[in-house]
Amino acid sequence: MSSLRPNPRRGRTIVLALLVAVGLVLGGWHTRAVLAGPPDPMVVTVGGVSFRVTEAEEVTGLTDADLGGMSHGVNGLVTSDKALVRVVLTVTAGDADTTYDATSLRAIASGQPSGSAPVAGSLPVRGRLAAHAHLEGSLSYVLPRDGSRVVLTAGPGTPRVPLLYVSTASGSPEDTHDSHPAPNPSQKE
């Protein structure tokens, strides 16, 4: 008669194999999480397209005085109570061919209920990109010149990228453009 005892070696081997498999799965998950890192605070993603802000500046343009008061009918003239903000962007496609629409990007000055749409720029506002392709260009926004903090966003649920603080309209004529960059959350002070 033979004994019906379980083989202790076989049970330990199965438990050890299960522990190794669990360790590999957890190690892979942890490695992926570490390599992914935190999201870039200078990127707004819309669909499969990322818009990365590389620069933002308040642009000095012609004033009504520069035009000798002949500003009637000048298309796109920015009045002295407004600021023209130029945002340089890199548009990057994801893993598949895609289209993009930069008109969804809004520059919002603090206190504004909704943002301003781009009014001009070197970046085509709509286009198509191949997988992993990128495109660089700029968009310009007209905002109130009131010392506000300006952010770029694509609407509710998307990140707000800090751009700059616009100048104030009450400055002296020699110093009307005292804008400065908003703090970048990715840089330690």
N, CA, C and O of each residue as an XYZ file, in Angstrom:
756
protein
N       0.802     -1.162      0.000
C       0.000      0.000      0.000
C       0.865      1.254      0.000
O       1.843      1.344      0.742
N       0.502      2.210     -0.830
C       1.304      3.419     -0.888
C       0.616      4.515     -0.096
O      -0.604      4.522      0.068
N       1.405      5.411      0.375
C       0.913      6.531      1.177
C       0.449      7.659      0.239
O       1.103      7.918     -0.771
N      -0.658      8.326      0.554
C      -1.202      9.398     -0.270
C      -0.826     10.769      0.296
O      -1.660     11.674      0.313
N       0.352     10.926      0.735
C       0.838     12.215      1.250
C       1.258     13.127      0.100
O       1.858     12.672     -0.874
N       0.935     14.441      0.221
C       1.407     15.366     -0.810
C       2.916     15.541     -0.715
O       3.501     15.461      0.365
N       3.525     15.776     -1.850
C       4.965     15.982     -1.915
C       5.252     17.415     -1.452
O       4.830     18.355     -2.125
N       5.964     17.619     -0.313
C       6.225     18.973      0.185
C       7.088     19.797     -0.770
O       6.942     21.018     -0.818
N       7.958     19.180     -1.510
C       8.795     19.925     -2.453
C       7.963     20.543     -3.569
O       8.204     21.677     -3.985
N       6.999     19.797     -4.039
C       6.164     20.289     -5.126
C       5.368     21.519     -4.671
O       5.277     22.480     -5.434
N       4.807     21.533     -3.506
C       4.045     22.668     -2.976
C       4.920     23.897     -2.808
O       4.506     25.008     -3.140
N       6.128     23.704     -2.296
C       7.043     24.835     -2.132
C       7.474     25.407     -3.481
O       7.635     26.620     -3.618
N       7.658     24.556     -4.455
C       8.053     25.003     -5.790
C       6.937     25.856     -6.408
O       7.208     26.885     -7.027
N       5.701     25.427     -6.240
C       4.572     26.186     -6.787
C       4.459     27.537     -6.094
O       4.259     28.546     -6.769
N       4.580     27.592     -4.776
C       4.499     28.851     -4.030
C       5.637     29.778     -4.452
O       5.417     30.972     -4.656
N       6.843     29.243     -4.584
C       7.989     30.048     -5.003
C       7.772     30.606     -6.416
O       8.083     31.772     -6.660
N       7.255     29.818     -7.335
C       6.995     30.277     -8.702
C       5.947     31.389     -8.700
O       6.087     32.365     -9.436
N       4.911     31.258     -7.893
C       3.887     32.301     -7.791
C       4.470     33.593     -7.226
O       4.151     34.676     -7.718
N       5.306     33.501     -6.217
C       5.932     34.690     -5.642
C       6.837     35.399     -6.654
O       6.856     36.628     -6.719
N       7.581     34.628     -7.435
C       8.445     35.211     -8.463
C       7.594     35.912     -9.526
O       7.943     37.011     -9.957
N       6.491     35.305     -9.953
C       5.616     35.909    -10.961
C       5.004     37.206    -10.439
O       4.957     38.197    -11.168
N       4.538     37.219     -9.199
C       3.970     38.430     -8.612
C       5.041     39.515     -8.508
O       4.767     40.683     -8.781
N       6.240     39.141     -8.123
C       7.339     40.105     -8.023
C       7.686     40.714     -9.375
O       7.956     41.913     -9.459
N       7.684     39.915    -10.425
C       7.966     40.436    -11.765
C       6.884     41.412    -12.232
O       7.191     42.452    -12.814
N       5.637     41.077    -11.977
C       4.539     41.962    -12.383
C       4.618     43.275    -11.627
O       4.527     44.341    -12.236
N       4.785     43.222    -10.318
C       4.872     44.442     -9.517
C       6.115     45.262     -9.864
O       6.048     46.490     -9.897
N       7.224     44.616    -10.119
C       8.448     45.323    -10.509
C       8.289     46.026    -11.845
O       8.747     47.158    -12.005
N       7.648     45.376    -12.807
C       7.401     45.995    -14.109
C       6.473     47.189    -13.989
O       6.700     48.215    -14.629
N       5.434     47.069    -13.181
C       4.499     48.176    -12.972
C       5.207     49.358    -12.326
O       5.002     50.504    -12.727
N       6.040     49.084    -11.329
C       6.771     50.161    -10.647
C       7.752     50.842    -11.605
O       7.854     52.069    -11.616
N       8.464     50.065    -12.397
C       9.417     50.624    -13.354
C       8.705     51.521    -14.365
O       9.194     52.602    -14.694
N       7.568     51.078    -14.850
C       6.808     51.889    -15.812
C       6.352     53.205    -15.177
O       6.417     54.260    -15.808
N       5.896     53.138    -13.938
C       5.448     54.348    -13.245
C       6.604     55.321    -13.022
O       6.429     56.530    -13.171
N       7.773     54.814    -12.671
C       8.939     55.669    -12.432
C       9.417     56.307    -13.738
O       9.747     57.493    -13.761
N       9.456     55.544    -14.806
C       9.924     56.075    -16.090
C       8.945     57.085    -16.682
O       9.366     58.024    -17.357
N       7.664     56.910    -16.442
C       6.674     57.844    -16.971
C       6.832     59.213    -16.334
O       6.691     60.227    -17.019
N       7.118     59.269    -15.049
C       7.331     60.537    -14.355
C       6.085     61.399    -14.329
O       5.042     61.012    -14.856
N       6.192     62.561    -13.719
C       5.041     63.461    -13.651
C       4.801     64.116    -15.010
O       5.723     64.215    -15.820
N       3.574     64.562    -15.265
C       3.308     65.224    -16.546
C       4.071     66.542    -16.648
O       4.331     67.202    -15.642
N       4.423     66.913    -17.870
C       5.146     68.158    -18.122
C       4.204     69.331    -17.864
O       3.150     69.405    -18.495
N       4.546     70.251    -16.958
C       3.652     71.362    -16.639
C       3.549     72.404    -17.752
O       2.746     73.332    -17.645
N       4.339     72.273    -18.814
C       4.302     73.225    -19.921
C       3.567     72.656    -21.138
O       3.664     73.207    -22.235
N       2.828     71.550    -20.946
C       2.156     70.879    -22.058
C       0.643     70.836    -21.831
O       0.161     70.523    -20.742
N      -0.088     71.165    -22.904
C      -1.533     70.975    -22.951
C      -1.775     69.912    -24.018
O      -1.333     70.065    -25.157
N      -2.473     68.838    -23.656
C      -2.752     67.770    -24.603
C      -4.229     67.801    -24.981
O      -5.108     67.831    -24.120
N      -4.479     67.793    -26.283
C      -5.838     67.771    -26.806
C      -5.914     66.607    -27.786
O      -5.239     66.604    -28.815
N      -6.740     65.620    -27.456
C      -6.808     64.422    -28.293
C      -5.459     63.724    -28.272
O      -4.891     63.507    -27.202
N      -4.945     63.373    -29.427
C      -3.640     62.719    -29.506
C      -2.514     63.681    -29.812
O      -1.452     63.260    -30.269
N      -2.725     64.986    -29.566
C      -1.731     66.006    -29.905
C      -1.318     66.770    -28.653
O      -2.162     67.150    -27.841
N      -0.007     66.994    -28.502
C       0.518     67.767    -27.377
C       0.995     69.125    -27.876
O       1.691     69.221    -28.887
N       0.610     70.178    -27.149
C       1.061     71.540    -27.431
C       1.988     71.936    -26.290
O       1.525     72.150    -25.169
N       3.306     72.039    -26.559
C       4.278     72.397    -25.526
C       4.684     73.851    -25.691
O       5.148     74.260    -26.756
N       4.506     74.630    -24.625
C       4.891     76.037    -24.636
C       6.399     76.127    -24.425
O       6.922     75.612    -23.437
N       7.102     76.784    -25.359
C       8.550     76.946    -25.215
C       8.936     78.381    -24.867
O      10.027     78.632    -24.355
N       8.024     79.328    -25.151
C       8.313     80.738    -24.858
C       7.009     81.521    -24.875
O       6.083     81.179    -25.611
N       6.939     82.562    -24.071
C       5.802     83.496    -24.100
C       6.339     84.888    -23.825
O       7.174     85.080    -22.941
N       5.851     85.866    -24.595
C       6.314     87.237    -24.402
C       5.234     88.222    -24.805
O       4.406     87.947    -25.674
N       5.259     89.367    -24.159
C       4.388     90.459    -24.556
C       5.112     91.204    -25.667
O       6.251     91.636    -25.490
N       4.456     91.355    -26.810
C       5.081     91.926    -27.986
C       4.736     93.405    -28.081
O       3.578     93.797    -27.936
N       5.752     94.216    -28.326
C       5.544     95.645    -28.525
C       5.188     95.875    -29.985
O       5.905     95.439    -30.886
N       4.099     96.548    -30.204
C       3.673     96.841    -31.574
C       3.527     98.331    -31.765
O       3.936     99.116    -30.910
N       2.952     98.720    -32.871
C       2.716    100.131    -33.154
C       1.589    100.659    -32.282
O       0.584     99.978    -32.082
N       1.748    101.851    -31.772
C       0.705    102.495    -30.981
C      -0.071    103.454    -31.871
O       0.318    103.726    -33.007
N      -1.176    103.960    -31.333
C      -1.964    104.967    -32.038
C      -1.095    106.205    -32.308
O      -1.203    106.828    -33.364
N      -0.229    106.556    -31.336
C       0.663    107.718    -31.516
C       1.675    107.455    -32.635
O       1.996    108.360    -33.405
N       2.185    106.202    -32.726
C       3.122    105.867    -33.796
C       2.478    106.052    -35.171
O       3.156    106.389    -36.141
N       1.180    105.831    -35.243
C       0.457    105.960    -36.511
C      -0.074    107.377    -36.724
O      -0.807    107.638    -37.678
N       0.304    108.286    -35.829
C      -0.111    109.684    -35.960
C      -1.616    109.860    -35.838
O      -2.185    110.778    -36.427
N      -2.267    108.981    -35.073
C      -3.710    109.071    -34.894
C      -4.496    108.510    -36.063
O      -5.727    108.535    -36.045
N      -3.816    108.008    -37.074
C      -4.482    107.483    -38.266
C      -4.732    105.981    -38.119
O      -4.363    105.205    -39.001
N      -5.355    105.565    -37.013
C      -5.542    104.147    -36.754
C      -6.907    103.630    -37.168
O      -7.168    102.432    -37.052
N      -7.786    104.504    -37.648
C      -9.113    104.065    -38.057
C      -9.001    103.082    -39.224
O      -8.362    103.377    -40.234
N      -9.620    101.928    -39.077
C      -9.625    100.937    -40.149
C      -8.378    100.079    -40.217
O      -8.264     99.250    -41.120
N      -7.418    100.249    -39.277
C      -6.227     99.404    -39.289
C      -6.627     98.060    -38.682
O      -6.975     97.978    -37.505
N      -6.572     97.020    -39.494
C      -6.990     95.702    -39.068
C      -6.005     95.120    -38.054
O      -4.800     95.108    -38.304
N      -6.505     94.639    -36.914
C      -5.666     93.994    -35.927
C      -4.894     94.934    -35.031
O      -3.983     94.492    -34.330
N      -5.221     96.219    -35.026
C      -4.516     97.158    -34.160
C      -4.818     96.828    -32.702
O      -5.976     96.627    -32.338
N      -3.796     96.771    -31.879
C      -3.951     96.503    -30.454
C      -3.922     97.840    -29.738
O      -2.915     98.547    -29.770
N      -5.025     98.187    -29.093
C      -5.124     99.480    -28.420
C      -4.275     99.500    -27.159
O      -3.816     98.455    -26.696
N      -4.062    100.704    -26.595
C      -3.155    100.860    -25.461
C      -3.644    100.168    -24.191
O      -2.842     99.929    -23.289
N      -4.926     99.841    -24.091
C      -5.419     99.137    -22.904
C      -5.345     97.625    -23.068
O      -5.783     96.886    -22.187
N      -4.794     97.156    -24.191
C      -4.652     95.723    -24.473
C      -3.181     95.380    -24.694
O      -2.360     96.245    -24.998
N      -2.874     94.100    -24.532
C      -1.512     93.610    -24.767
C      -1.567     92.497    -25.800
O      -2.514     91.710    -25.822
N      -0.556     92.429    -26.653
C      -0.421     91.344    -27.609
C       0.593     90.368    -27.023
O       1.754     90.721    -26.814
N       0.153     89.138    -26.759
C       1.013     88.115    -26.156
C       1.295     87.050    -27.211
O       0.374     86.466    -27.781
N       2.576     86.807    -27.460
C       3.027     85.816    -28.444
C       3.479     84.574    -27.689
O       4.308     84.650    -26.782
N       2.918     83.420    -28.080
C       3.239     82.145    -27.434
C       3.870     81.226    -28.476
O       3.251     80.934    -29.499
N       5.095     80.770    -28.224
C       5.792     79.855    -29.130
C       5.486     78.429    -28.670
O       5.636     78.094    -27.495
N       5.056     77.601    -29.619
C       4.610     76.239    -29.307
C       5.302     75.204    -30.174
O       5.705     75.486    -31.302
N       5.432     74.001    -29.631
C       5.807     72.826    -30.404
C       4.613     71.892    -30.358
O       4.186     71.481    -29.279
N       4.074     71.555    -31.514
C       2.923     70.661    -31.623
C       3.464     69.282    -31.984
O       4.198     69.140    -32.961
N       3.104     68.262    -31.196
C       3.633     66.913    -31.402
C       2.497     65.905    -31.475
O       1.609     65.896    -30.623
N       2.530     65.051    -32.503
C       1.533     63.988    -32.645
C       1.928     62.798    -31.787
O       3.097     62.627    -31.444
N       0.952     61.983    -31.447
C       1.191     60.767    -30.670
C       1.611     59.613    -31.563
O       2.383     59.790    -32.505
N       1.094     58.429    -31.258
C       1.493     57.203    -31.951
C       0.794     56.987    -33.294
O       1.118     56.039    -34.009
N      -0.156     57.851    -33.645
C      -0.895     57.672    -34.897
C      -0.988     59.007    -35.641
O      -0.854     60.076    -35.045
N      -1.219     58.922    -36.956
C      -1.477     60.134    -37.744
C      -2.700     60.820    -37.145
O      -3.648     60.155    -36.727
N      -2.675     62.145    -37.104
C      -3.772     62.861    -36.466
C      -3.919     64.262    -37.032
O      -3.039     64.758    -37.736
N      -5.027     64.886    -36.719
C      -5.231     66.284    -37.057
C      -5.173     67.075    -35.758
O      -5.396     66.525    -34.680
N      -4.876     68.356    -35.861
C      -4.870     69.213    -34.685
C      -5.646     70.480    -34.986
O      -5.816     70.861    -36.145
N      -6.115     71.129    -33.930
C      -6.854     72.376    -34.044
C      -6.396     73.294    -32.914
O      -6.838     73.147    -31.774
N      -5.522     74.229    -33.224
C      -4.968     75.130    -32.208
C      -5.955     76.208    -31.782
O      -5.685     76.942    -30.831
N      -7.105     76.321    -32.469
C      -8.096     77.309    -32.041
C      -8.712     76.931    -30.698
O      -9.353     77.764    -30.057
N      -8.527     75.692    -30.267
C      -9.043     75.280    -28.956
C      -8.186     75.821    -27.814
O      -8.617     75.810    -26.661
N      -6.979     76.293    -28.121
C      -6.095     76.849    -27.088
C      -6.546     78.267    -26.746
O      -6.703     79.105    -27.634
N      -6.747     78.525    -25.484
C      -7.210     79.828    -25.015
C      -6.203     80.406    -24.031
O      -5.715     79.709    -23.141
N      -5.899     81.690    -24.202
C      -5.084     82.416    -23.223
C      -6.060     83.107    -22.279
O      -6.927     83.867    -22.712
N      -5.913     82.839    -21.001
C      -6.842     83.388    -20.014
C      -6.079     84.267    -19.038
O      -5.131     83.821    -18.390
N      -6.503     85.521    -18.940
C      -5.948     86.445    -17.945
C      -6.768     86.280    -16.670
O      -7.980     86.071    -16.733
N      -6.111     86.374    -15.512
C      -6.838     86.209    -14.258
C      -8.005     87.185    -14.213
O      -7.871     88.360    -14.553
N      -9.141     86.673    -13.789
C     -10.340     87.484    -13.718
C     -11.216     87.383    -14.955
O     -12.365     87.823    -14.918
N     -10.718     86.822    -16.046
C     -11.523     86.658    -17.259
C     -12.395     85.416    -17.119
O     -11.911     84.376    -16.671
N     -13.673     85.501    -17.492
C     -14.524     84.321    -17.401
C     -14.170     83.269    -18.454
O     -14.259     82.070    -18.190
N     -13.774     83.709    -19.629
C     -13.361     82.773    -20.673
C     -12.112     83.337    -21.327
O     -11.813     84.525    -21.209
N     -11.404     82.486    -22.002
C     -10.145     82.912    -22.586
C     -10.290     83.550    -23.947
O     -11.370     83.573    -24.538
N      -9.175     84.068    -24.428
C      -9.100     84.685    -25.750
C      -8.604     83.656    -26.755
O      -7.691     82.885    -26.459
N      -9.190     83.641    -27.921
C      -8.751     82.773    -29.013
C      -7.539     83.403    -29.689
O      -7.349     84.616    -29.595
N      -6.721     82.612    -30.363
C      -5.585     83.198    -31.071
C      -6.062     84.088    -32.214
O      -7.020     83.764    -32.916
N      -5.368     85.230    -32.388
C      -5.739     86.174    -33.449
C      -4.775     86.127    -34.638
O      -5.119     86.582    -35.729
N      -3.592     85.589    -34.438
C      -2.595     85.529    -35.507
C      -1.496     84.562    -35.088
O      -1.564     83.953    -34.020
N      -0.491     84.429    -35.934
C       0.664     83.606    -35.592
C       1.246     82.920    -36.798
O       0.669     82.951    -37.885
N       2.403     82.295    -36.604
C       3.063     81.571    -37.684
C       2.638     80.109    -37.737
O       2.919     79.418    -38.717
N       1.967     79.634    -36.699
C       1.508     78.252    -36.638
C       0.157     78.143    -37.342
O      -0.779     78.857    -36.983
N       0.039     77.263    -38.338
C      -1.289     77.062    -38.934
C      -2.236     76.574    -37.833
O      -1.901     75.647    -37.095
N      -3.411     77.192    -37.720
C      -4.291     76.841    -36.599
C      -4.902     75.453    -36.744
O      -5.281     74.842    -35.745
N      -5.002     74.957    -37.940
C      -5.482     73.589    -38.160
C      -4.527     72.888    -39.108
O      -3.982     73.495    -40.031
N      -4.333     71.595    -38.865
C      -3.439     70.850    -39.745
C      -3.448     69.374    -39.454
O      -4.197     68.895    -38.603
N      -2.616     68.661    -40.162
C      -2.485     67.212    -40.020
C      -1.023     66.895    -39.756
O      -0.123     67.478    -40.361
N      -0.804     65.957    -38.835
C       0.555     65.515    -38.507
C       0.647     64.000    -38.615
O      -0.278     63.284    -38.232
N       1.770     63.519    -39.140
C       2.031     62.085    -39.158
C       2.391     61.633    -37.739
O       2.728     62.461    -36.893
N       2.324     60.357    -37.483
C       2.663     59.813    -36.168
C       4.054     60.277    -35.751
O       5.002     60.205    -36.533
N       4.166     60.745    -34.530
C       5.420     61.197    -33.907
C       6.027     62.437    -34.560
O       7.149     62.810    -34.218
N       5.334     63.075    -35.474
C       5.846     64.290    -36.121
C       5.627     65.486    -35.198
O       4.801     65.443    -34.287
N       6.376     66.545    -35.450
C       6.183     67.768    -34.676
C       6.291     68.989    -35.593
O       6.849     68.932    -36.688
N       5.735     70.087    -35.097
C       5.674     71.336    -35.837
C       5.884     72.457    -34.832
O       5.346     72.404    -33.726
N       6.657     73.472    -35.202
C       6.900     74.603    -34.311
C       6.353     75.875    -34.929
O       6.405     76.061    -36.145
N       5.827     76.748    -34.085
C       5.300     78.013    -34.549
C       4.797     78.826    -33.375
O       4.993     78.453    -32.219
N       4.149     79.937    -33.674
C       3.655     80.804    -32.601
C       2.202     81.170    -32.845
O       1.709     81.145    -33.973
N       1.527     81.513    -31.743
C       0.170     82.039    -31.771
C       0.176     83.337    -30.980
O       0.911     83.461    -30.000
N      -0.635     84.304    -31.394
C      -0.717     85.579    -30.684
C      -2.118     85.784    -30.153
O      -3.107     85.435    -30.799
N      -2.185     86.361    -28.951
C      -3.449     86.599    -28.257
C      -3.517     88.058    -27.825
O      -2.496     88.640    -27.458
N      -4.709     88.658    -27.864
C      -4.923     90.015    -27.370
C      -5.603     89.892    -26.009
O      -6.658     89.272    -25.880
N      -4.974     90.501    -24.987
C      -5.456     90.395    -23.612
C      -5.482     91.766    -22.954
O      -4.806     92.689    -23.410
N      -6.259     91.906    -21.881
C      -6.279     93.195    -21.183
C      -4.910     93.510    -20.576
O      -4.253     92.629    -20.022
N      -4.496     94.746    -20.682
C      -3.217     95.160    -20.105
C      -3.507     95.680    -18.687
O      -3.680     96.879    -18.466
N      -3.555     94.742    -17.746
C      -3.928     95.101    -16.381
C      -3.084     94.409    -15.313
O      -3.483     94.354    -14.149
N      -1.931     93.886    -15.697
C      -1.052     93.226    -14.735
C      -1.467     91.808    -14.397
O      -0.932     91.221    -13.457
N      -2.409     91.242    -15.143
C      -2.932     89.900    -14.862
C      -1.914     88.808    -15.151
O      -1.012     88.961    -15.975
N      -2.092     87.712    -14.448
C      -1.353     86.487    -14.735
C      -2.082     85.812    -15.885
O      -3.309     85.716    -15.865
N      -1.342     85.340    -16.894
C      -1.934     84.709    -18.067
C      -1.532     83.241    -18.114
O      -0.370     82.892    -17.908
N      -2.524     82.382    -18.390
C      -2.284     80.950    -18.549
C      -2.837     80.507    -19.899
O      -3.691     81.174    -20.483
N      -2.341     79.376    -20.383
C      -2.828     78.793    -21.626
C      -3.520     77.483    -21.270
O      -2.979     76.680    -20.509
N      -4.721     77.263    -21.820
C      -5.461     76.043    -21.553
C      -6.304     75.693    -22.768
O      -6.442     76.495    -23.692
N      -6.862     74.503    -22.763
C      -7.759     74.086    -23.842
C      -9.161     73.848    -23.293
O      -9.970     73.168    -23.923
N      -9.446     74.401    -22.130
C     -10.787     74.286    -21.571
C     -10.814     73.476    -20.297
O      -9.770     73.066    -19.791
N     -12.018     73.241    -19.772
C     -12.165     72.503    -18.510
C     -11.530     71.116    -18.589
O     -11.647     70.417    -19.596
N     -10.868     70.742    -17.522
C     -10.249     69.426    -17.448
C      -8.876     69.321    -18.081
O      -8.267     68.251    -18.050
N      -8.373     70.403    -18.654
C      -7.024     70.377    -19.218
C      -6.112     71.225    -18.347
O      -6.581     72.134    -17.662
N      -4.819     70.941    -18.364
C      -3.893     71.725    -17.543
C      -3.872     73.194    -17.944
O      -4.250     73.562    -19.056
N      -3.420     74.020    -17.011
C      -3.220     75.451    -17.259
C      -1.721     75.717    -17.219
O      -1.081     75.595    -16.174
N      -1.177     76.081    -18.364
C       0.254     76.354    -18.474
C       0.485     77.832    -18.161
O      -0.094     78.695    -18.821
N       1.328     78.141    -17.157
C       1.601     79.549    -16.845
C       2.429     80.198    -17.949
O       3.441     79.646    -18.380
N       1.991     81.376    -18.404
C       2.705     82.067    -19.480
C       3.495     83.258    -18.960
O       4.726     83.239    -18.979
N       2.800     84.301    -18.493
C       3.472     85.512    -18.034
C       2.480     86.392    -17.301
O       1.293     86.078    -17.208
N       2.987     87.500    -16.783
C       2.162     88.560    -16.223
C       2.228     89.707    -17.222
O       3.320     90.162    -17.564
N       1.075     90.182    -17.695
C       1.093     91.272    -18.667
C       1.350     92.597    -17.964
O       1.144     92.735    -16.759
N       1.805     93.562    -18.747
C       2.074     94.887    -18.203
C       0.763     95.601    -17.883
O      -0.324     95.104    -18.176
N       0.892     96.765    -17.282
C      -0.294     97.581    -16.988
C      -0.338     98.772    -17.925
O       0.699     99.261    -18.371
N      -1.539     99.235    -18.220
C      -1.716    100.383    -19.120
C      -1.357    101.690    -18.432
O      -1.167    102.700    -19.111
N      -1.258    101.704    -17.112
C      -1.000    102.950    -16.380
C       0.483    103.273    -16.228
O       0.838    104.251    -15.570
N       1.360    102.455    -16.834
C       2.792    102.725    -16.734
C       3.172    103.978    -17.497
O       2.365    104.524    -18.249
N       4.398    104.433    -17.305
C       4.867    105.622    -18.022
C       5.040    105.278    -19.499
O       5.186    104.103    -19.836
N       5.028    106.265    -20.385
C       5.173    105.980    -21.818
C       6.467    105.244    -22.149
O       6.515    104.474    -23.109
N       7.513    105.475    -21.364
C       8.783    104.794    -21.640
C       8.775    103.351    -21.144
O       9.596    102.546    -21.583
N       7.869    103.016    -20.244
C       7.887    101.706    -19.618
C       6.496    101.099    -19.651
O       5.910    100.838    -18.601
N       5.964    100.871    -20.835
C       4.621    100.300    -20.932
C       4.649     98.787    -21.054
O       3.607     98.149    -20.907
N       5.786     98.201    -21.311
C       5.850     96.746    -21.464
C       6.754     96.150    -20.388
O       7.917     95.828    -20.631
N       6.182     96.015    -19.187
C       6.958     95.451    -18.090
C       6.501     94.040    -17.762
O       6.503     93.634    -16.599
N       6.102     93.278    -18.805
C       5.662     91.905    -18.566
C       6.852     91.067    -18.136
O       8.000     91.372    -18.456
N       6.558     90.022    -17.416
C       7.600     89.084    -17.023
C       7.006     87.698    -16.947
O       5.801     87.550    -16.742
N       7.849     86.657    -17.112
C       7.343     85.303    -17.154
C       6.666     84.910    -15.854
O       7.093     85.306    -14.769
N       5.609     84.126    -15.979
C       4.983     83.536    -14.800
C       5.917     82.429    -14.319
O       6.665     81.871    -15.121
N       5.888     82.100    -13.031
C       6.772     81.044    -12.545
C       6.453     79.711    -13.204
O       5.288     79.345    -13.360
N       7.493     78.997    -13.585
C       7.354     77.673    -14.170
C       7.334     76.672    -13.030
O       8.306     76.589    -12.279
N       6.236     75.891    -12.873
C       6.165     74.963    -11.749
C       7.197     73.852    -11.809
O       7.432     73.184    -10.802
N       7.827     73.632    -12.976
C       8.827     72.573    -13.055
C      10.192     73.043    -12.580
O      11.086     72.217    -12.394
N      10.382     74.334    -12.379
C      11.669     74.861    -11.911
C      11.603     75.153    -10.427
O      10.645     75.764     -9.952
N      12.596     74.727     -9.708
C      12.681     74.987     -8.271
C      13.298     76.362     -8.053
O      14.257     76.733     -8.730
N      12.750     77.108     -7.115
C      13.296     78.442     -6.844
C      14.270     78.384     -5.700
O      14.838     79.408     -5.320
